[in-house]
């Protein structure tokens, strides 16, 4: 690490790590990162004026190089190296989590469970990339007893890189699905990319939690140190799955764990959290308390009641796998006069047209009462039916829906983050 001792001492003396001069906190250490449309070096002086105690730059012409200004070859590499150096000072379990769907919900559930016994730090929001992971590591003070690091990727070797920074000694992959096909190239590419967590842990004699009901994951981890959870009798942690009108329930031995969150696709996410609680020897009754108190928010499988009508808002992300299970779960619970509003799925590459057509055909097969789509990908499909209406954007949908008289008793809103379908909630509240 360039200027390693000086930068680490500056980090220890700072109040926090920042990469955004607009929200700088007094006493922070500011890293001037570059991007396609910005150069953080241009804001180094501004960061100091706003209260930063130190800045790290990689352009000697942007600021006077003095005691609290560190010049490095590359600011991003310096940030990542600093995080790795700090990680090596932490003698705590770090759980790495990746997968195509459910990473954030699973991370939050595990945090809720382990916090019943330990002081736990976990990834904030979706800070799960090559910048967010090192920042998360640098937020872990020596008071913390466990950390949970979410790792996202849309290309091969990204999880490998994140593991080399976070150095997890535990790992869990939620699932392999049709996400980021444009970057990974295929479903096989997705499996290889996410399995980089397994390969890292295998080399480091780390421990892995595995969903026994996912046969691909079982095969991928057979040579590694692992604990299996699931409904099969050969599991280390045997769980039973239930779904009711009031939420989800799981059984373990003689204990029942009740969760208020929507969607039977969340059952394995809950089971993983319970399993980590058991493996980390959290009291069973405290695990029950944690599971029952957690409810999903932030546009992830969020249940909202508007004028006595249930709306399922799942607008944080979408890919063919998550879209499919969301539709199945919604129709299983709400089968009459149901309405779906689906936004485009992104980063599917050559599979874009096919996967959007597959989703529309699935909606028709499920017998959904009314199907609205928003976005150019759905518009380009050739699946047409009197139940389907396609719109370019949210504004066009709202204008049309306002004039219509559609009867509905339940609504699913699902789409990729950039579609911003959460904007529909205020609209429906205003009707």
C-alpha positions in Angstrom: 0.0 0.0 0.0 1.4 3.4 -1.1 2.2 5.6 1.9 0.7 2.7 3.8 1.5 3.6 7.4 0.8 7.3 7.0 -2.6 6.7 5.3 -3.6 4.0 7.9 -2.7 6.3 10.7 -4.7 9.1 9.1 -7.6 6.7 8.7 -7.5 5.8 12.4 -7.4 9.5 13.3 -10.3 10.4 11.0 -14.0 10.4 11.8 -15.0 8.4 8.7 -14.2 7.6 5.1 -15.7 9.7 2.3 -15.8 9.7 -1.5 -18.3 12.5 -1.9 -17.3 16.0 -1.1 -21.0 17.1 -1.2 -21.7 15.2 2.0 -18.3 15.4 3.7 -18.3 15.1 7.5 -15.9 17.0 9.8 -12.7 15.0 10.4 -13.2 12.6 7.4 -10.5 11.2 5.2 -11.6 11.9 1.6 -10.6 9.6 -1.3 -10.6 11.4 -4.7 -12.0 8.7 -7.0 -12.4 8.9 -10.7 -15.4 7.8 -12.8 -16.7 8.0 -16.4 -18.2 11.5 -15.8 -16.3 12.9 -12.8 -12.9 13.3 -11.3 -12.8 13.4 -7.5 -9.4 15.1 -7.6 -11.2 18.3 -8.7 -13.1 18.4 -5.4 -10.1 17.7 -3.0 -9.7 21.3 -2.0 -13.5 21.6 -1.5 -13.4 18.6 0.8 -10.7 20.2 3.0 -12.7 23.4 3.1 -15.8 21.5 4.2 -14.0 19.9 7.1 -12.1 16.8 5.8 -9.0 16.2 7.9 -7.2 14.3 5.2 -7.5 13.8 1.4 -6.0 11.0 -0.8 -5.5 12.1 -4.5 -3.9 10.6 -7.6 -3.4 13.9 -9.5 -0.5 16.0 -8.3 -1.8 19.1 -10.1 -5.2 19.3 -8.4 -4.0 20.3 -4.9 -0.8 21.3 -3.0 0.8 18.1 -1.6 1.3 18.6 2.1 1.0 16.9 5.5 -2.7 16.0 5.3 -2.7 15.4 1.5 -1.5 12.0 0.3 -0.5 11.5 -3.3 -0.9 7.9 -4.6 -0.7 6.2 -8.0 -4.4 5.3 -8.0 -7.0 6.5 -5.3 -9.3 3.5 -5.8 -6.5 1.0 -5.4 -5.3 2.9 -2.3 -8.8 2.7 -0.8 -9.0 -1.0 -1.5 -5.5 -1.6 -0.1 -6.4 0.4 3.0 -9.5 -1.7 3.6 -7.5 -5.0 3.2 -4.9 -3.7 5.7 -7.6 -2.8 8.1 -9.3 -6.2 7.6 -6.1 -7.9 8.7 -6.3 -6.2 12.0 -9.8 -7.5 12.7 -10.0 -10.9 14.4 -13.7 -11.4 13.9 -16.0 -13.7 11.8 -16.9 -12.0 8.5 -19.7 -13.5 6.6 -19.6 -12.9 2.8 -23.0 -13.0 1.0 -23.7 -13.1 -2.7 -26.2 -14.5 -5.1 -28.6 -13.5 -7.9 -31.6 -12.6 -5.8 -32.3 -11.9 -2.1 -28.8 -10.8 -1.0 -29.9 -7.7 0.8 -33.0 -9.2 2.5 -30.9 -12.2 3.7 -28.1 -9.9 4.9 -30.6 -7.9 6.9 -32.3 -11.0 8.4 -28.9 -12.4 9.4 -28.0 -9.1 11.0 -31.2 -9.1 12.9 -30.6 -12.6 14.2 -26.9 -12.3 15.1 -27.5 -8.9 16.8 -29.4 -10.7 19.5 -26.0 -11.9 20.8 -23.3 -9.9 19.1 -22.4 -6.3 18.1 -22.8 -6.7 14.3 -21.8 -4.5 11.4 -23.2 -5.1 7.9 -23.3 -3.5 4.5 -25.5 -0.4 4.4 -28.0 -0.4 1.6 -26.4 -1.9 -1.6 -22.8 -0.8 -1.0 -21.7 -4.1 -2.4 -19.3 -3.3 -5.2 -15.6 -2.6 -5.6 -16.1 0.8 -3.9 -18.8 -0.1 -1.4 -17.1 -3.2 0.0 -13.9 -1.5 1.0 -15.8 1.4 2.6 -17.9 -1.1 4.5 -14.7 -2.8 5.8 -13.4 0.5 6.9 -16.6 1.2 8.9 -15.8 -1.8 11.1 -14.3 -0.6 14.4 -12.6 -3.0 16.8 -15.8 -3.0 19.0 -17.7 -5.1 16.5 -17.8 -8.9 17.0 -19.2 -10.0 13.6 -19.5 -8.4 10.2 -21.7 -9.3 7.2 -20.5 -8.2 3.8 -22.8 -8.2 0.8 -21.0 -8.7 -2.5 -22.6 -7.9 -5.9 -21.2 -8.6 -9.3 -22.2 -8.4 -13.0 -19.0 -9.9 -14.5 -16.7 -12.8 -13.8 -13.8 -12.2 -11.3 -15.6 -9.5 -9.4 -16.6 -11.7 -6.5 -13.0 -13.0 -6.5 -11.7 -9.4 -6.2 -14.2 -8.5 -3.4 -13.2 -11.6 -1.5 -9.5 -10.6 -1.7 -10.5 -7.3 0.0 -13.0 -8.5 2.6 -11.3 -11.8 3.4 -14.5 -13.6 4.6 -14.2 -16.7 6.7 -17.9 -17.6 6.3 -20.0 -17.5 3.1 -23.5 -18.0 1.8 -24.8 -17.8 -1.8 -28.5 -17.1 -1.9 -29.1 -18.6 -5.3 -28.1 -18.7 -9.0 -30.5 -17.0 -11.3 -30.9 -15.1 -14.6 -29.3 -11.9 -13.4 -26.8 -9.7 -15.3 -26.7 -12.1 -18.2 -25.3 -9.3 -20.4 -22.1 -9.2 -18.2 -21.9 -12.9 -17.2 -22.7 -14.1 -20.7 -25.0 -17.0 -19.7 -26.5 -18.7 -16.7 -23.3 -20.8 -16.5 -21.4 -17.6 -16.3 -23.6 -16.5 -13.4 -22.9 -19.8 -11.5 -19.2 -19.5 -12.1 -19.1 -15.9 -11.0 -21.1 -16.4 -7.8 -19.1 -19.6 -7.0 -16.0 -17.5 -6.7 -17.0 -17.0 -3.1 -16.9 -20.8 -2.6 -13.5 -21.1 -4.3 -12.1 -18.4 -2.1 -13.4 -20.0 1.1 -12.2 -23.4 0.0 -8.7 -22.1 -0.4 -8.8 -20.4 3.0 -10.4 -23.2 4.9 -13.5 -21.0 5.4 -16.9 -22.3 6.3 -20.0 -22.3 4.0 -23.7 -22.4 4.6 -25.5 -24.2 1.8 -29.2 -24.6 0.9 -29.5 -28.4 0.6 -32.5 -28.0 -1.7 -30.4 -26.3 -4.3 -28.6 -29.2 -6.0 -26.2 -27.1 -8.0 -24.9 -25.4 -4.8 -24.7 -28.8 -3.1 -22.5 -30.1 -5.9 -20.4 -26.9 -6.0 -19.5 -27.1 -2.3 -19.1 -30.9 -1.8 -15.3 -30.6 -1.3 -15.5 -27.7 1.1 -16.3 -27.2 4.8 -20.0 -26.7 4.9 -23.2 -26.8 6.9 -26.4 -27.8 5.1 -29.9 -26.5 5.8 -33.2 -27.5 4.2 -36.0 -30.0 4.4 -34.0 -33.1 3.6 -33.2 -35.6 6.4 -29.5 -35.4 5.8 -29.2 -31.7 6.6 -27.2 -30.4 9.5 -30.1 -28.0 10.2 -33.5 -29.5 9.2 -36.3 -26.9 8.6 -40.0 -27.2 7.6 -41.5 -24.4 5.4 -45.1 -23.0 5.7 -47.0 -20.1 4.2 -50.1 -18.6 5.6 -52.3 -15.5 5.1 -50.5 -13.8 7.9 -47.0 -14.4 6.6 -44.3 -17.1 6.5 -43.4 -19.7 9.1 -40.6 -22.2 9.5 -40.1 -25.1 11.9 -36.9 -26.2 13.5 -37.0 -29.1 16.0 -40.0 -28.1 18.2 -39.7 -24.4 17.5 -41.8 -22.3 15.1 -40.4 -19.1 13.6 -42.9 -16.6 12.2 -42.1 -13.9 9.8 -44.4 -11.0 8.5 -42.6 -10.6 5.2 -44.3 -11.4 1.9 -43.3 -14.1 -0.6 -42.6 -17.8 -0.2 -39.3 -17.1 -2.1 -38.2 -15.5 1.1 -38.5 -18.8 3.0 -34.9 -19.9 2.2 -33.7 -16.3 3.1 -35.3 -16.7 6.5 -34.0 -20.3 6.9 -30.4 -19.0 6.2 -30.7 -16.4 8.9 -32.1 -19.0 11.4 -29.2 -21.3 10.4 -26.6 -18.7 11.1 -28.2 -18.0 14.4 -27.9 -21.7 15.3 -24.3 -22.0 14.0 -23.3 -18.9 16.1 -25.2 -20.3 19.1 -27.8 -17.6 19.4 -30.6 -18.5 21.9 -33.5 -20.0 20.0 -36.1 -17.7 21.5 -34.0 -14.7 20.5 -33.8 -16.0 17.0 -37.6 -16.3 17.0 -37.8 -12.7 18.3 -35.5 -11.5 15.5 -37.4 -13.2 12.7 -40.8 -12.0 13.9 -39.6 -8.4 14.2 -38.0 -8.0 10.8 -40.2 -6.7 8.0 -38.9 -5.8 4.5 -38.8 -2.2 3.4 -37.0 -0.1 0.8 -39.1 -1.4 -2.1 -38.2 -5.0 -1.5 -41.2 -7.3 -1.3 -42.9 -4.5 0.7 -46.6 -5.0 1.5 -48.5 -1.8 1.5 -52.2 -1.5 2.2 -53.9 1.3 0.2 -57.6 1.7 0.9 -57.9 -1.9 2.1 -56.2 -3.2 -1.0 -52.8 -5.1 -0.7 -50.0 -3.8 -2.9 -46.8 -5.8 -3.1 -44.0 -3.3 -4.0 -40.9 -5.1 -5.3 -39.3 -2.4 -7.3 -35.7 -2.5 -6.1 -34.5 -5.0 -8.7 -35.8 -7.4 -11.3 -34.5 -10.2 -13.5 -36.3 -13.2 -15.1 -35.7 -15.4 -12.0 -36.9 -12.9 -9.4 -39.8 -11.8 -11.6 -40.9 -15.4 -12.1 -41.0 -16.3 -8.4 -42.6 -13.0 -7.5 -45.5 -13.7 -9.9 -45.9 -17.3 -8.6 -46.0 -16.1 -5.0 -48.4 -13.2 -5.7 -50.8 -15.4 -7.7 -50.6 -18.2 -5.1 -51.8 -15.7 -2.4 -54.0 -13.3 -4.4 -55.8 -15.2 -7.2 -58.9 -13.1 -7.9 -59.1 -9.8 -9.6 -55.3 -9.5 -9.4 -53.4 -6.8 -11.3 -49.7 -6.7 -12.1 -47.6 -3.7 -13.2 -44.3 -4.9 -14.6 -41.3 -2.7 -15.5 -38.5 -3.6 -17.8 -35.7 -6.0 -16.7 -32.2 -4.8 -17.6 -28.8 -6.1 -18.3 -30.1 -9.3 -20.1 -28.1 -8.8 -23.3 -29.1 -11.1 -26.2 -31.8 -12.7 -23.9 -33.7 -9.4 -23.4 -36.5 -10.0 -26.0 -36.9 -13.7 -25.1 -37.0 -13.2 -21.4 -39.6 -10.4 -21.5 -41.8 -12.6 -23.8 -41.4 -15.5 -21.4 -42.7 -13.3 -18.5 -45.8 -12.2 -20.4 -46.6 -15.7 -21.4 -46.2 -16.7 -17.7 -48.6 -14.0 -16.7 -51.2 -15.3 -19.1 -50.6 -18.9 -18.0 -51.1 -17.9 -14.4 -54.5 -16.3 -15.3 -53.7 -12.8 -14.0 -56.7 -10.6 -14.5 -54.9 -7.5 -15.9 -51.3 -7.1 -17.0 -49.7 -3.6 -17.4 -46.1 -3.2 -18.6 -43.9 -0.2 -18.5 -40.7 0.2 -20.6 -39.4 -0.3 -24.1 -38.3 -3.9 -23.6 -41.8 -5.1 -22.9 -43.2 -2.9 -25.7 -40.9 -4.7 -28.2 -42.4 -8.1 -27.4 -44.9 -9.7 -29.7 -47.1 -11.3 -27.0 -50.4 -9.5 -27.3 -53.7 -10.2 -25.5 -56.7 -8.3 -24.3 -55.4 -8.6 -20.7 -52.1 -6.9 -21.6 -51.5 -3.2 -22.0 -48.0 -1.8 -22.7 -46.7 1.7 -21.9 -43.5 3.5 -22.7 -43.2 5.2 -19.3 -44.9 5.7 -15.9 -46.5 9.0 -17.0 -48.2 7.3 -20.0 -49.5 4.5 -17.7 -50.8 7.0 -15.1 -52.6 9.0 -17.8 -54.3 5.9 -19.2 -55.1 4.3 -15.8 -56.7 7.5 -14.5 -59.2 7.3 -17.4 -59.9 3.6 -17.1 -62.3 1.7 -14.7 -60.2 -1.3 -13.8 -61.5 -3.4 -10.9 -58.8 -4.9 -8.8 -58.4 -6.4 -5.3 -54.6 -6.9 -5.2 -51.6 -5.4 -7.0 -48.0 -6.5 -7.7 -45.5 -3.8 -8.8 -42.2 -5.3 -10.0 -39.4 -3.9 -12.1 -35.7 -3.0 -12.3 -34.5 -0.2 -10.0 -34.0 2.3 -12.8 -37.7 2.1 -13.7 -38.5 3.8 -10.4 -41.9 2.1 -10.1 -42.2 3.1 -6.4 -43.5 6.4 -7.9 -46.8 4.6 -8.5 -47.6 4.3 -4.8 -48.4 8.0 -4.3 -50.5 7.8 -7.5 -52.6 4.9 -6.2 -53.0 6.6 -2.8 -54.4 9.6 -4.6 -57.2 7.7 -6.4 
